[in-house]
Amino acid sequence: MYIINAEYSKAKEIYNNLMKLEDIRPENEQQICLGAGSFELYQKGSESSAISLFLKGVKIEYDSGERKQCKKKLEKWADKKLSYAPHDSRALGVRGLMYKMDGNKSKAIEYFEKALKIDHENEEYLSALSELRLSD
């Protein structure tokens, strides 16, 4: 309702309070991440915040419609970003994570390696790459 009335500060306050909740069901947390990420992307124009929220939602290991939607938004963002900025380490890392989630180990490794060539010391990419390589 607040978004419809363009009361963005109130909507942001509500999403911030929701993000602080503890002991909530995983699908509810994913729904909050999806809603807050969509708000950041479409109403606030904050791509970086939106991607962080979608990533948080997709990393919650619970199969839900909200998780699938977060994943679709991340795939769409990464593909679009890489079409005009092929050396964007964050987009490469997101793409690597999406391939990892899909079980495409070789593509996941390829994209995490590309991301690490740009962002050499990124712990998340290093960890994902090590995990993928050790899972042989």
Steps between C-alpha positions, in 0.01 A plus 500: 500500500780743589673434169180567306465836677871575436573509873839346442656595833220321688528197270878490551451521876262204491739291289789590730298386801401178325864427415587518872250232599647184647372143514273529201423224256743480205230557238391814684856628511531431127174687440635798694825493298306483174266785597775720641726427203225586254430819693868597490527423129176641362404778741835618636716419199765338719631210295775414748263474798250301295762248388619455861144431613427258215827319580402474864165351398650248260764386750235392749488130425126452486319421177226757455342711230666807651843340477434416134395860435814634670703266280322614183561866588868427562536309172332778306717764669825308447426426135408862431803633687740263326361596159645850536759450777652155443766555767266590786620274783172512691297395195753224425477380860121505493503304174740251661264457794204446267690229311601342831138495614400338168764230548710618204834463674726572202319826412494602866877449525552694176303801625652502849847487341410795275370693802820429694718628216339839563433486874804295608432473872124461511446245779158395374628415152809325640286293735252403229780405263675288765174327587430424134849365438494281812166347407652278229 
